């Protein structure tokens, strides 16, 4: 019985992927996403490619008062369905940042060290704060 249920569940997953049920539109991913002081800027470029820029902050108290470590990364990655695996340009090979767009939120899971700075991480659930095209550091004026 368990094998039959498993086979049926697997079949539904495969069919939903084939039918694009989990695909997201450019309008759903485009914009600026924030979690506290962390920020993702994302823009769909077409052909399942996203331009991404991340800026992260880790605030802490030191003997001299409040201070923060910061880090950033950017690059272009491919999105499949509702999920993109992002490795910022120049980041360590072990760095993988999974971005999943679901229910109007951006859920981010970081695996490995990405070179953002001590304790700066991308993990968390981000909220869209703007749907306008973000200004990327690499944009020319």
C-alpha positions in Angstrom: 0.0 0.0 0.0 2.8 2.4 0.9 4.5 1.8 -2.5 1.3 2.6 -4.3 0.8 5.8 -2.4 4.4 6.8 -3.0 4.0 6.0 -6.7 0.9 8.2 -7.0 2.5 11.1 -5.1 5.6 10.9 -7.3 3.3 10.8 -10.4 1.6 14.0 -9.2 4.9 15.7 -8.6 6.2 14.8 -12.1 3.0 15.9 -13.8 2.9 19.2 -11.9 6.5 19.9 -13.0 5.7 19.0 -16.6 2.7 21.2 -16.6 4.6 24.1 -15.1 2.4 24.3 -12.0 5.3 25.7 -9.9 6.5 28.1 -12.6 6.6 31.7 -11.5 6.2 34.8 -13.7 8.7 37.6 -14.1 6.3 39.9 -12.2 6.3 37.5 -9.2 10.1 37.5 -8.9 11.1 41.0 -10.1 11.9 43.7 -7.6 13.5 44.2 -4.2 13.1 41.8 -1.4 14.1 42.5 2.3 14.6 40.7 5.6 15.7 43.1 8.3 18.8 44.8 6.7 19.4 42.0 4.2 18.3 42.7 0.6 18.0 40.8 -2.7 17.5 42.7 -5.9 16.1 40.5 -8.6 15.2 41.0 -12.3 14.1 38.5 -14.9 16.2 38.7 -18.1 14.2 36.2 -20.1 15.1 32.6 -21.1 14.8 31.6 -17.5 17.7 33.8 -16.3 17.7 36.1 -13.3 20.0 39.0 -12.5 20.6 38.9 -8.7 22.3 41.2 -6.3 22.5 40.4 -2.5 23.5 42.8 0.3 23.7 41.3 3.8 24.3 42.7 7.3 25.2 41.0 10.7 24.9 43.5 13.5 26.5 42.9 16.9 27.7 44.8 20.0 31.4 45.2 20.5 33.4 46.7 23.4 33.3 50.0 21.5 29.6 49.9 20.8 27.3 48.6 18.1 29.0 47.5 14.9 28.2 45.4 11.8 29.7 43.1 9.3 28.5 43.4 5.7 28.8 41.4 2.6 27.5 41.3 -1.0 27.4 39.2 -4.1 25.9 39.4 -7.5 25.5 37.4 -10.7 23.2 35.8 -13.2 21.5 32.4 -12.6 18.9 30.2 -14.1 15.4 29.7 -12.6 13.6 26.4 -13.0 9.9 26.4 -11.9 9.9 28.5 -8.7 13.5 27.9 -7.6 16.8 29.3 -8.5 20.2 28.1 -7.3 22.5 31.2 -7.0 26.3 31.3 -6.6 27.6 34.9 -6.6 30.4 35.7 -9.0 33.7 34.9 -7.3 32.2 33.0 -4.4 33.7 29.8 -3.1 32.8 26.6 -5.0 30.9 25.3 -2.0 28.5 28.3 -2.0 24.9 27.6 -3.0 22.0 29.9 -2.3 18.6 28.4 -3.0 15.9 31.0 -3.7 12.3 29.7 -3.7 9.5 32.0 -4.7 6.3 30.8 -3.0 3.1 32.4 -1.7 4.4 36.0 -2.4 7.5 35.4 -0.3 11.1 34.6 -1.1 12.5 31.7 1.0 16.3 31.6 0.9 18.6 28.8 2.1 22.4 29.2 2.0 24.7 26.2 1.9 28.4 26.7 2.4 30.5 29.8 2.9 29.9 32.5 0.3 32.5 35.0 1.4 30.0 37.7 2.6 31.9 38.5 5.8 31.9 37.0 9.3 28.4 35.7 10.2 26.7 37.4 7.2 24.3 35.0 5.7 21.5 35.1 3.2 19.1 32.6 4.9 15.5 33.6 5.7 12.1 34.5 4.5 12.1 37.8 2.5 9.2 40.1 1.8 8.9 42.0 -1.5 9.2 45.8 -0.8 9.1 47.0 -4.4 8.2 45.6 -7.8 10.0 48.3 -9.7 13.2 47.4 -11.6 16.0 47.6 -9.0 19.1 49.6 -9.6 22.0 47.2 -9.7 25.6 48.2 -8.9 26.6 47.0 -12.4 24.0 49.2 -14.1 25.6 52.0 -16.2 24.1 55.5 -16.2 
